[in-house]
Amino acid sequence: MNHSPSPAQLDTQESKMPRLVLDPVRSQLRPEAEDLRDLAVDGSFGGSFAGPAAQGLYTEADSIPWYRRRSYFFNGWTDGVVWRSAFVECIATACMVYISAQFGVTLMNHGITQVVAYVGIFTTILLSTFIYATASATGGHMNPMITFTTILCGLTPVSRGTILIAAQTLGGALAGGLILGSLGHERAMAYKGGGNFFDPDEISPGQVLLIETISGFTVLILAIGNGLDPRRQALYGHRLGPLLVGLSVGLVLCAGTGLAPGYTGPGLNPTRGLALAIAGNHWQNHWVWWVGPALGSILSAAMYNFAPPSFIERNTRKRLTSVA
């Protein structure tokens, strides 16, 4: 006998099965919490490369601008999760900067003059892999320029951002000591720590500051658009973000390396500059490696706040509504 269900029975069975119905506008532009997977990791927050946690992603408070939310400034200072993330961020920053300095010294030892391709490929791989490794625990910034920008964009609460920046700076100082211990005082001085220096006779501090500012601004626009904006992550996921950000930094460094004799190119990470200055005891014009990224952060945050994704979303919804 044929025991296959009749069409009527199939319809009844299918009607009992849960169905996923997605609003095209909502799922593409601003997914609700139920549309995302709750990762429940320490590094899940708005400005994280791991993406925001699904639970409570969008609340009524989020409709208020970040600079008007008291909780954005005062909550989280005693949160154990934030401090645990900061510890991992400190260690990861120290390791990444230490390996980066080793690479710079290796290039000098081999007498390689055409370093553009080496710098681009190495930076892309190094940065991407470190972000992938740490994003779920800390957010994967390892750079005060990134963290400061996400604070000003309303993506990282002030408490978490400030603690992370302190941890990153401590990690840079730790890396500087490790580089000095590994190379010895004379070699560390000779190599100026392994990078982040320029000859004032060839290029002025003002020129370096301008390069650092615009290069940082470019990297931040790409980092936000490719990896940090939660709404962008909703469009094509957060898995590609670290790789795209690594490629972005690699491209910018390729463009800036070799602009002038005696200039190693944009630093793009103040903690790296701090580590190499400690290792090589080279503090001349050190301020440019901090002021440049800070100015780039302010410019990119101003752009993000002036034309945020929610502004684009509202206009897109309006157009779709008028067409319908």
N, C-alpha and C positions, 0 to 999 in steps of 0.2 A: 504493500500500500504506500501511496505517496503522502508523507507527513509534512510536506513543505507548507509553510503558512500561506494563507490567502492574502491578496493585496490589502484587504480590509484589516487583517491582523497586523500586517507590516506597518500600515499607517498608524495603528493603535500603539504598536511598540515604539515607533519613532517619535510619536507624540509624547511618550513618557521619558524619552532621553533628553538630558539637558542640552540646550542649544546655546552657542555663543553668538550673540548678536552685537556687532560693533558699529557704533555710529561713525561713519567715515570721517566726519569733521573732527569729532572728539578724539578718535584713536590716532589721527595723524598730527594733530596740532597740540592737544593737551589731554593726554590720557589720564583717566581717573585711576584711583588706587587699585581697583579690581582688574585693570588691564595690565598691570605690571606684576612681576614676580617679586615677592618680598625676600630680599637677600638676607636680611637680618645680620649684617656684618658691621663691625665697628667703623669701617670706612664709608658707610653709606650716609651721605648727606648731599645737599643740593649742589655743592661745588666739588664733588668727588668724581674721579675717573671711574669708580665702581658704580656710579649711578646712585640716585636717591633711593632710600628704602621706600617700598610701596606703601607701607602702613603710615597713614597720616601725611602722604606726600603733599596733597593740596588740602588745606583746611581754610576755614573762614578767615583766620588770621593772615593767611598768605595773600588775601586780596588787598591788604593794607601794605603800602610801600614799606620796604625793609627799614628805612631810616625813621619811620614813625612807630616801629614796634619796639616796645621796651624790652621784650623777651630777647630780641636779637642782640642786644647789648649786654644784658645782665644775667641771662640764664646760661648754665653749663659750666661755670667756673670750677665747680667742685665735682663735676661728673667724672667718675672713675674711668669710663670708656674713653673720654677725651684724653685723659692723661696717659692711659695705656697706649692709645694711638700715637701720642706724642713721643713716647719712648721708642716705639718702632720707627717713627719718622726720623728721630735723631740718629739711630743706628744705620738706617738705610741711606740717609743723606751722607753720613760719614763714609760709608762703603763706596757709594757712587762717586763722590768727589775724589776719594783716594785712588780709585781705578782710573778716573779721568786724568789725574795728575801723572800717574805712572805712564799712561799713553803719551802724554806730552813729552815726558823725559825720554821715552823710547824713541820718539820721532827725532829728537835732538841728537841722541846718541848715534842713530843711523845716518845722520846728516841728510835727511830727506828735506828737500827744498820745495818740491811740489806736493804740498800737504792737503790740498783742497779735498780731493777724493777720499783720502784717508780720514780726515776730520768728519766729513759728511756721513760716511758709512758707519764709522765707529760711534758717532754721537747718536745716530738713528737707532742702532742696535742697543747701545748701552741704556739710553733713556727709555726706550720702549719696554725692554725687559724689566727694568727696575719699576716702572709704573705698573706693569702687569703683576709683578710680584708683591707690590705693596698696596695697590688700590683698595683691596677689600679690607685691609687692616687700618689704613691711615687716610685714604683718599688719593695717595700716590703723587703728591705735589713735589716734595723734596726741593722746593725752590720758593723763597719768600716772595719773589715777584708774582708767582702764580697764586699763592695764598692771599697776598695783599689785594690782588685784583678781585678774587672771588669774594672777599669781604666787602669791597666797595660795590660789587655787583649785586649784593644781597643773596649770595649763594652759600657763603660760609659764615656762621654766626661769629661775632666778635670774639667770644671766649675761645672757641675752638681755633679760630684763625690766629689769635695772638699766641696761644700756647704752642701751636704748630710752628709759627715763625721762630719762637724762642728755641724750640727743639731743633729746628733746622740750623739755626745759627750755632747752637752748641755742637751739633754734628759737624758743621764746617770747621769749627775750632779743633774738635777732636781729630778730624782728618788732617788738619795742618800739622798737629803734633806727630801723627803717625807718619806723614810724609817726611818730616824733618828727621825723625828717628830712623826711617828706612834708608834715606839717602845720606845722612850725615850732614853736619853743618856746612862744610865747604862745598859739597856738591849741590846741596839745596840752594845755597846762595848763588852758585854759578848758573844754575838753571832757573833762578828766580821762582822756585817752587814748582815749576812745570808749565807755566803759562800765565795769562792775564797780565800782560804788561805792554807798555808802548814807549817809544823813544820820543820825548817831547821835542827834540830837534827835527824830527821827521813829520810828526803830526801833533797838533796842539791838544791840550785837555778839552777845550771847547768842541773841537771836531769829534773827539772820541765820545764826549757826552752826547752830541747829536746822533752819532751812529748808534750808540747804546740805547738811546731813547727810542728812535724810530725802529731799530731792530727788535727791541723788546715789545713795542707796540704791535708790530707785525706778528710776532710769535704769539702774543696774547689774543689777538683777533682770531688767529688760526686755532689756538688751543681752546678758546671758548666755543667757537663754531664747530670744531671737529670732535671735541671730547668732554667739555665741562658743562655746557648748557643742558639741563635735564630735558628740555623739549627737543633738542637736537638728538639726544640719546634715544628718545622715544621714536624718532623717525627711522633710524637705522641701527639702533642698539648701541651699547657702550663697549662692545668687544673690539671694535676697530679704533676707538678713540686713542688709546695709548700708541698704537702704531702710527696713526696719522699725526699725532703730536710729535713723536720722535722724528718723523720725516720732515715736519715743518721746521723744527729746530735745526736739523741737519742741513736743510736747504738754506736757511738764513745764515748759518755759520759758513757754509760754502761761499755764499755771496760776500760775506764780510771779511773772511780770512785772506790776508795778503793785500789789503787796501793800501798799506804803506809799509816801508821797511821798518823793522823793529816793532811792528804792531801785530799782536796775535789774533786780533779780531774781536767781535763782540763777546762779552762774558756771559750775559743773559741769565746769570745765577749769582747773586751776591755772596752766597755762602761758599761757592767755589772760589770767588775772588778773595774772600777772607782766609780760606784754608791755604791758598797759594801765597798770600802775603805773610801769613804766620810762618810757613815753611821756609820761604826765601828771605824773610825779614825785609820785605820790599813794600814800603808804605807810601811811596811818592805817588801823589794823585790817586790814592786809593778810593777817594770819595766818588769818583766817576762810576765805579762798579756798583755803587748803591743808589746814587741819585738818578742815574740813567734809567735803570729798571723801575724805580719809583715813579718817575715821570711817565714812563710808558704805561705803567699800571693805571695812573690817574687818567691818562688820555683814553685808554681802552675802556675803563669803567664809565667814563663820561659818555662815550659812544653807546655803550650797552644800556645805560640808564636813560639816555635820550631817546633811543629807538629800541626798546626791549622786545623780545620775542612776543610778549603779550600784546604789544602794540600792533605787530604784524598780524598776530592771530585775530585780533578784533576786526581789523580791516578785511582779512580774508573771510571771516565769518559773515561780515556785512555784505561782501560781494556775493558769496554763495547764497545768502538769504535773498538778495535782490534778484538773482538769477532764478531761484526757485519760485 
